[in-house]
Amino acid sequence: MTHQNRQDHQDPYRLGTPRTVPAAHGDAGPDAVSRGDVVRALLWAVVVLSAVANMALSFTGAATPLHLASGVVTVLAAGALVVRRLRGRR
């Protein structure tokens, strides 16, 4: 296959807009971000931010209830990620 023949094919590693267009009645295209991906990204953001907050509270010598609150948020978000992962294996 020569270079001229390959011009008709889209390079899968090329950055740009996809050639496929979503259907008119609201269906997402093949490259659309799913709701699960958004939730997973938000949960990871909560885990990281609450862990950083807990570390900052440790260095500043804040009150114990603040440590506990940020730790609980971290554990709950991490637990939600684990549960989603285990349910996704089924």
PARO-634456 format. One record per residue: x negated, y, z negated of N, C-alpha, C in turn; residue number from 1; chain; residue in one letter. Coordinates in Angstrom, 2 decimals. Each point is the difference from the previous one (the first is absolute). Layout:
+---------+---------+---------+---------+----------+---------+---------+---------+---------+-----+-------+------+
:  n_east : n_north :    n_up : ca_east : ca_north :   ca_up :  c_east : c_north :    c_up :  nr : kette : rest :
+---------+---------+---------+---------+----------+---------+---------+---------+---------+-----+-------+------+
:       X :       Y :       Z :       X :        Y :       Z :       X :       Y :       Z : NUM :     A :    a :
...
+---------+---------+---------+---------+----------+---------+---------+---------+---------+-----+-------+------+
***
This chain:
+---------+---------+---------+---------+----------+---------+---------+---------+---------+-----+-------+------+
:  n_east : n_north :    n_up : ca_east : ca_north :   ca_up :  c_east : c_north :    c_up :  nr : kette : rest :
+---------+---------+---------+---------+----------+---------+---------+---------+---------+-----+-------+------+
:   -0.86 :   -1.17 :    0.00 :    0.86 :     1.17 :    0.00 :   -0.91 :    1.23 :    0.00 :   1 :     A :    m :
:    0.17 :    0.85 :    0.94 :   -0.82 :     1.20 :    0.10 :    0.62 :    1.13 :   -0.79 :   2 :     A :    t :
:   -0.77 :    1.07 :   -0.12 :    0.47 :     1.16 :   -0.76 :    1.24 :    0.61 :    0.65 :   3 :     A :    h :
:    0.07 :    0.00 :    1.31 :    1.16 :     0.57 :    0.68 :    1.26 :   -0.79 :   -0.29 :   4 :     A :    q :
:   -0.11 :   -1.30 :   -0.14 :    1.17 :    -0.83 :   -0.29 :    0.48 :    0.20 :   -1.43 :   5 :     A :    n :
:   -0.89 :    0.35 :   -0.90 :    0.35 :     0.13 :   -1.40 :    0.67 :    1.33 :   -0.32 :   6 :     A :    r :
:    0.00 :    0.94 :    0.93 :    0.60 :     1.30 :   -0.27 :    1.50 :   -0.09 :   -0.21 :   7 :     A :    q :
:    0.63 :   -1.02 :    0.54 :    1.44 :    -0.16 :   -0.16 :    0.38 :   -0.48 :   -1.39 :   8 :     A :    d :
:   -0.93 :   -0.62 :   -0.70 :    0.28 :    -0.56 :   -1.32 :   -0.39 :    1.00 :   -1.08 :   9 :     A :    h :
:    0.80 :    0.03 :   -1.07 :   -0.30 :     0.90 :   -1.11 :   -1.02 :   -0.65 :   -0.91 :  10 :     A :    q :
:   -0.99 :    0.76 :   -0.39 :   -1.02 :    -0.48 :   -0.92 :    0.60 :   -0.09 :   -1.39 :  11 :     A :    d :
:    0.00 :   -1.18 :   -0.64 :    0.61 :    -0.13 :   -1.32 :   -0.75 :    0.75 :   -1.09 :  12 :     A :    p :
:   -1.26 :    0.37 :    0.25 :   -0.79 :     0.70 :   -1.00 :   -0.06 :    1.50 :    0.23 :  13 :     A :    y :
:    0.70 :    0.48 :    0.98 :    0.00 :     1.42 :    0.33 :    0.97 :    0.73 :   -0.93 :  14 :     A :    r :
:   -0.46 :    1.10 :   -0.58 :    0.86 :     0.80 :   -0.86 :    0.87 :    0.89 :    0.88 :  15 :     A :    l :
:    1.25 :    0.05 :   -0.31 :    0.93 :     0.83 :    0.77 :    1.42 :   -0.44 :   -0.25 :  16 :     A :    g :
:    0.91 :    0.60 :    0.71 :    1.41 :    -0.35 :   -0.18 :    0.29 :   -1.30 :    0.73 :  17 :     A :    t :
:    0.82 :   -0.85 :   -0.60 :    0.33 :    -1.26 :    0.66 :    0.91 :    0.25 :    1.21 :  18 :     A :    p :
:   -0.06 :   -0.90 :    0.95 :    0.81 :     0.15 :    1.20 :    1.44 :   -0.42 :   -0.22 :  19 :     A :    r :
:    0.27 :   -0.80 :   -1.00 :    1.36 :    -0.46 :   -0.22 :    0.81 :    1.08 :   -0.67 :  20 :     A :    t :
:    1.27 :    0.07 :    0.34 :    0.90 :     1.00 :   -0.54 :    1.07 :   -0.72 :   -0.81 :  21 :     A :    v :
:    0.34 :    0.49 :   -1.22 :    1.04 :    -0.66 :   -0.79 :    1.34 :    0.02 :    0.71 :  22 :     A :    p :
:    0.83 :   -0.95 :   -0.34 :    1.33 :    -0.09 :    0.60 :    0.85 :    1.21 :   -0.41 :  23 :     A :    a :
:    1.01 :    0.28 :    0.77 :    0.81 :     1.20 :   -0.22 :    0.88 :   -0.07 :   -1.24 :  24 :     A :    a :
:    0.33 :   -1.19 :   -0.46 :    0.94 :    -0.11 :   -1.12 :   -0.68 :   -0.12 :   -1.36 :  25 :     A :    h :
:   -1.23 :    0.48 :   -0.13 :   -0.64 :     0.11 :   -1.31 :   -0.95 :   -1.12 :   -0.35 :  26 :     A :    g :
:   -0.20 :   -0.98 :    0.88 :   -0.96 :    -1.05 :   -0.31 :   -1.41 :    0.57 :    0.08 :  27 :     A :    d :
:   -0.84 :   -0.46 :   -0.90 :   -1.38 :     0.48 :   -0.02 :   -0.81 :   -0.76 :    1.04 :  28 :     A :    a :
:   -1.01 :    0.64 :    0.50 :   -0.88 :    -0.62 :    0.98 :   -0.94 :   -0.99 :   -0.67 :  29 :     A :    g :
:   -0.84 :   -0.66 :    0.79 :   -0.89 :    -1.02 :   -0.56 :   -1.09 :    0.58 :   -0.89 :  30 :     A :    p :
:   -0.32 :    1.28 :    0.16 :   -1.05 :     0.61 :   -0.81 :    0.55 :    0.82 :   -1.16 :  31 :     A :    d :
:    1.29 :   -0.10 :   -0.27 :    0.63 :     0.79 :   -1.06 :   -0.46 :   -0.50 :   -1.37 :  32 :     A :    a :
:   -0.07 :    0.91 :   -0.94 :   -0.38 :    -0.34 :   -1.37 :    1.24 :   -0.49 :   -0.73 :  33 :     A :    v :
:   -0.11 :   -1.16 :   -0.61 :    1.16 :    -0.57 :   -0.68 :    0.18 :    0.64 :   -1.38 :  34 :     A :    s :
:    1.17 :   -0.20 :   -0.53 :    0.31 :     0.53 :   -1.32 :   -0.89 :   -0.65 :   -1.06 :  35 :     A :    r :
:   -0.28 :   -1.28 :    0.17 :   -0.87 :    -0.71 :   -0.94 :   -1.41 :    0.56 :   -0.02 :  36 :     A :    g :
:   -0.49 :    0.42 :    1.17 :   -1.34 :     0.61 :    0.06 :   -0.03 :    1.31 :   -0.77 :  37 :     A :    d :
:    1.06 :    0.79 :    0.12 :    0.06 :     1.28 :   -0.71 :    0.05 :   -0.24 :   -1.50 :  38 :     A :    v :
:    0.82 :   -0.96 :   -0.43 :    0.11 :    -0.29 :   -1.44 :   -1.33 :   -0.49 :   -0.54 :  39 :     A :    v :
:   -0.67 :   -0.87 :    0.75 :   -1.30 :    -0.51 :   -0.46 :   -1.02 :    1.13 :   -0.12 :  40 :     A :    r :
:   -0.02 :    0.90 :    0.95 :   -0.94 :     1.13 :   -0.06 :    0.31 :    0.90 :   -1.19 :  41 :     A :    a :
:    1.29 :    0.25 :   -0.26 :    0.37 :     0.83 :   -1.15 :   -0.36 :   -0.68 :   -1.32 :  42 :     A :    l :
:    0.21 :   -1.31 :   -0.08 :   -0.37 :    -0.72 :   -1.22 :   -1.51 :    0.06 :   -0.23 :  43 :     A :    l :
:   -0.78 :   -0.15 :    1.05 :   -1.46 :     0.11 :   -0.16 :   -0.39 :    1.40 :   -0.44 :  44 :     A :    w :
:    0.67 :    1.01 :    0.53 :   -0.30 :     1.37 :   -0.41 :    0.32 :    0.19 :   -1.48 :  45 :     A :    a :
:    1.11 :   -0.56 :   -0.46 :    0.37 :     0.11 :   -1.41 :   -1.02 :   -0.71 :   -0.87 :  46 :     A :    v :
:   -0.45 :   -1.18 :    0.42 :   -1.00 :    -0.74 :   -0.79 :   -1.28 :    0.82 :   -0.13 :  47 :     A :    v :
:   -0.48 :    0.53 :    1.11 :   -1.26 :     0.75 :   -0.03 :    0.14 :    1.27 :   -0.82 :  48 :     A :    v :
:    1.08 :    0.75 :    0.25 :    0.18 :     1.27 :   -0.72 :    0.19 :   -0.20 :   -1.51 :  49 :     A :    l :
:    0.77 :   -1.01 :   -0.37 :    0.21 :    -0.23 :   -1.43 :   -1.27 :   -0.53 :   -0.68 :  50 :     A :    s :
:   -0.79 :   -0.79 :    0.71 :   -1.27 :    -0.47 :   -0.57 :   -0.97 :    1.17 :   -0.18 :  51 :     A :    a :
:   -0.05 :    0.88 :    0.99 :   -0.86 :     1.18 :   -0.11 :    0.49 :    0.91 :   -1.13 :  52 :     A :    v :
:    1.30 :    0.16 :   -0.12 :    0.56 :     0.80 :   -1.09 :   -0.35 :   -0.60 :   -1.36 :  53 :     A :    a :
:    0.08 :   -1.31 :   -0.09 :   -0.34 :    -0.66 :   -1.26 :   -1.48 :    0.21 :   -0.33 :  54 :     A :    n :
:   -0.86 :   -0.09 :    1.00 :   -1.42 :     0.23 :   -0.23 :   -0.26 :    1.45 :   -0.41 :  55 :     A :    m :
:    0.67 :    0.94 :    0.65 :   -0.18 :     1.41 :   -0.36 :    0.50 :    0.26 :   -1.41 :  56 :     A :    a :
:    1.10 :   -0.62 :   -0.37 :    0.51 :     0.16 :   -1.37 :   -0.97 :   -0.57 :   -1.02 :  57 :     A :    l :
:   -0.69 :   -1.06 :    0.37 :   -0.99 :    -0.59 :   -0.91 :   -1.16 :    0.95 :   -0.24 :  58 :     A :    s :
:   -0.46 :    0.65 :    1.07 :   -1.14 :     0.91 :   -0.14 :    0.37 :    1.28 :   -0.73 :  59 :     A :    f :
:    1.25 :    0.43 :    0.12 :    0.40 :     1.24 :   -0.66 :    0.43 :   -0.20 :   -1.44 :  60 :     A :    t :
:    0.17 :   -1.24 :   -0.43 :    0.42 :    -0.27 :   -1.37 :    1.46 :    0.33 :   -0.24 :  61 :     A :    g :
:    0.84 :   -0.28 :    0.96 :    1.43 :     0.29 :   -0.11 :    0.67 :   -0.95 :   -0.99 :  62 :     A :    a :
:    1.25 :    0.29 :   -0.28 :    0.76 :    -0.79 :   -0.97 :    0.25 :   -1.42 :    0.53 :  63 :     A :    a :
:    0.15 :   -0.93 :   -0.93 :    0.21 :    -1.41 :    0.35 :    1.26 :   -0.24 :    0.83 :  64 :     A :    t :
:    1.12 :    0.66 :   -0.28 :    1.19 :    -0.25 :    0.83 :   -0.22 :    0.32 :    1.49 :  65 :     A :    p :
:   -0.85 :    0.97 :    0.30 :   -0.30 :     0.30 :    1.39 :   -0.80 :   -1.13 :    0.66 :  66 :     A :    l :
:   -0.94 :   -0.56 :   -0.76 :   -0.75 :    -1.16 :    0.50 :    0.93 :   -1.16 :    0.28 :  67 :     A :    h :
:    0.88 :   -0.26 :   -0.95 :    0.93 :    -1.12 :    0.15 :    0.94 :    0.21 :    1.18 :  68 :     A :    l :
:    0.49 :    1.21 :    0.19 :    0.92 :     0.27 :    1.10 :   -0.68 :   -0.21 :    1.35 :  69 :     A :    a :
:   -1.21 :    0.52 :    0.16 :   -0.68 :    -0.18 :    1.28 :   -0.41 :   -1.46 :    0.21 :  70 :     A :    s :
:   -0.34 :   -0.69 :   -1.07 :   -0.32 :    -1.43 :    0.11 :    1.20 :   -0.83 :    0.39 :  71 :     A :    g :
:    1.16 :    0.33 :   -0.56 :    1.23 :    -0.72 :    0.34 :    0.36 :    0.23 :    1.47 :  72 :     A :    v :
:   -0.15 :    1.22 :    0.47 :    0.29 :     0.29 :    1.40 :   -0.95 :   -0.79 :    0.90 :  73 :     A :    v :
:   -1.27 :   -0.07 :   -0.36 :   -0.97 :    -0.75 :    0.79 :    0.36 :   -1.48 :    0.04 :  74 :     A :    t :
:    0.33 :   -0.56 :   -1.14 :    0.33 :    -1.43 :   -0.07 :    1.28 :   -0.29 :    0.77 :  75 :     A :    v :
:    1.01 :    0.85 :   -0.11 :    1.25 :    -0.23 :    0.72 :   -0.20 :    0.08 :    1.52 :  76 :     A :    l :
:   -0.74 :    0.97 :    0.46 :   -0.24 :     0.12 :    1.44 :   -0.83 :   -1.17 :    0.51 :  77 :     A :    a :
:   -1.03 :   -0.39 :   -0.73 :   -0.82 :    -1.15 :    0.41 :    0.84 :   -1.28 :   -0.02 :  78 :     A :    a :
:    0.85 :   -0.14 :   -1.00 :    0.89 :    -1.16 :   -0.06 :    0.96 :   -0.04 :    1.17 :  79 :     A :    g :
:    0.52 :    1.16 :    0.39 :    0.90 :     0.06 :    1.16 :   -0.74 :   -0.41 :    1.27 :  80 :     A :    a :
:   -1.27 :    0.40 :    0.14 :   -0.79 :    -0.43 :    1.15 :   -0.20 :   -1.51 :    0.02 :  81 :     A :    l :
:   -0.27 :   -0.57 :   -1.16 :   -0.19 :    -1.45 :   -0.09 :    1.29 :   -0.73 :    0.35 :  82 :     A :    v :
:    1.12 :    0.46 :   -0.54 :    1.29 :    -0.65 :    0.27 :    0.33 :    0.08 :    1.48 :  83 :     A :    v :
:   -0.23 :    1.16 :    0.62 :    0.28 :     0.15 :    1.43 :   -0.89 :   -0.94 :    0.82 :  84 :     A :    r :
:   -1.24 :   -0.14 :   -0.41 :   -0.92 :    -0.89 :    0.71 :    0.44 :   -1.46 :   -0.12 :  85 :     A :    r :
:    0.37 :   -0.41 :   -1.20 :    0.43 :    -1.39 :   -0.20 :    1.31 :   -0.30 :    0.72 :  86 :     A :    l :
:    0.92 :    0.94 :    0.01 :    1.26 :    -0.20 :    0.72 :   -0.21 :   -0.01 :    1.50 :  87 :     A :    r :
:   -1.00 :    0.73 :    0.48 :   -0.28 :     0.04 :    1.43 :   -0.60 :   -1.29 :    0.53 :  88 :     A :    g :
:   -0.55 :   -0.84 :   -0.87 :   -0.58 :    -1.27 :    0.42 :    1.04 :   -1.03 :    0.35 :  89 :     A :    r :
:    1.20 :    0.15 :   -0.50 :    1.04 :    -1.01 :    0.23 :    0.45 :   -0.03 :    1.40 :  90 :     A :    r :
+---------+---------+---------+---------+----------+---------+---------+---------+---------+-----+-------+------+
***
